[in-house]
Amino acid sequence: MYYSLKDEVQTHEFIDKWSNRKTILLPVVVEDDIELRIYTGKEYLAEGAFHINEPTGQAYTNYDTIDLAIVPGVAFDEDGNRLGRGKGYYDRLLPHIEATKIGICFPFQLLKKIPTEPFDKKMDKIITL
């Protein structure tokens, strides 16, 4: 069973569908940061921060091999800006990832303009579901 935050788009079916054909990396909260780990199946998930099941195993740091990053957020705007939860997890991770970044959200989370900071990384595309 997966757990996720209620205001985030559920990606469980996507993960299950593609994990046999693609390497899927999921975030894991470790103290004040997130690290990426390879998803190897539901049976290798353990409850982590915020009561979300996270993959176990070693951290994945070969960021230059990542082709696509699908990034959640509290809100996004028409310019590709992302508003997170205020802990800076993705603010610290995203500068290491050169891959195309797609923000994923519900339609009500796509706003005309959100506040930004100089360290914020823009998304290349926003998808609403």
C-alpha positions in Angstrom: 0.0 0.0 0.0 1.2 3.5 -0.9 0.7 6.6 1.1 1.1 10.1 -0.1 0.0 13.6 0.7 -3.6 14.2 0.0 -3.1 17.4 -2.0 -0.6 15.7 -4.4 -1.5 13.9 -7.6 -1.3 10.2 -7.1 1.4 8.6 -9.3 1.2 5.1 -8.0 -0.3 3.6 -11.2 2.2 5.4 -13.3 5.1 4.0 -11.1 3.7 0.5 -11.2 3.1 0.6 -15.0 6.6 1.9 -15.9 8.8 0.4 -13.3 9.4 -2.8 -15.3 10.5 -0.7 -18.3 12.2 2.3 -16.8 14.3 3.1 -13.7 12.0 5.0 -11.4 13.6 7.1 -8.7 11.5 8.3 -5.7 12.4 10.8 -3.0 13.2 9.8 0.5 13.3 12.3 3.3 16.6 12.0 5.2 16.9 14.6 8.0 16.7 18.0 6.3 17.1 16.7 2.7 15.7 14.4 0.2 17.6 11.8 -1.6 16.6 9.7 -4.5 16.3 5.9 -4.4 15.4 3.3 -7.0 11.9 1.9 -6.8 12.2 -1.9 -6.9 8.6 -2.8 -6.0 5.9 -2.3 -3.4 7.4 -4.9 -1.2 10.6 -2.8 -0.8 8.8 0.3 0.6 9.0 1.3 4.2 7.1 4.1 6.0 9.1 7.2 6.1 8.6 10.9 6.8 5.1 12.2 6.7 3.8 8.6 6.8 4.7 8.1 3.1 6.1 4.8 2.0 9.5 5.3 0.6 12.0 2.9 -1.2 14.7 1.3 0.8 18.2 0.8 -0.5 21.1 3.1 -1.3 20.9 6.7 -2.4 21.0 7.3 -6.1 23.4 10.2 -6.9 24.1 9.7 -10.6 22.0 12.7 -11.4 23.4 13.1 -14.9 21.7 9.9 -16.0 18.2 11.1 -15.1 16.1 11.8 -18.2 12.9 13.2 -16.6 11.9 14.6 -13.2 8.3 14.7 -12.2 8.0 17.1 -9.4 5.1 17.7 -7.0 4.2 21.1 -5.5 1.7 23.0 -3.5 1.2 25.3 -6.4 2.7 26.2 -9.8 2.3 29.2 -12.0 2.0 29.8 -15.7 5.7 30.7 -15.9 6.8 27.3 -14.6 7.5 28.5 -11.0 6.9 26.0 -8.2 5.8 26.6 -4.6 6.7 23.9 -2.2 5.9 23.2 1.4 8.6 25.5 2.8 11.2 23.0 3.9 13.4 23.5 0.8 13.8 19.8 0.0 13.4 20.2 -3.7 15.2 23.6 -3.7 18.3 21.7 -2.6 17.8 18.7 -4.9 16.7 20.2 -8.2 19.9 22.2 -9.0 21.7 18.9 -9.3 19.3 17.5 -11.9 19.7 18.8 -15.5 16.8 16.6 -16.8 13.5 18.0 -18.1 11.4 18.9 -15.1 7.7 18.5 -15.2 5.5 19.9 -12.4 2.4 17.8 -11.7 -0.7 19.2 -9.9 -4.4 19.4 -9.8 -6.0 22.2 -11.9 -6.8 24.3 -8.8 -3.0 24.3 -8.0 -2.1 26.1 -11.2 -2.1 29.8 -10.5 -1.4 32.9 -12.6 1.5 34.0 -10.4 3.2 32.7 -7.3 6.0 34.2 -5.2 9.5 33.1 -6.0 13.0 33.3 -4.6 16.3 33.5 -6.6 17.1 29.9 -5.7 13.8 28.5 -7.1 14.1 26.2 -10.1 11.5 26.6 -12.8 9.7 23.6 -14.3 10.0 23.1 -18.0 6.4 22.1 -18.2 3.4 21.9 -15.9 0.8 19.1 -16.2 -2.6 19.2 -14.5 -4.7 16.1 -13.9 
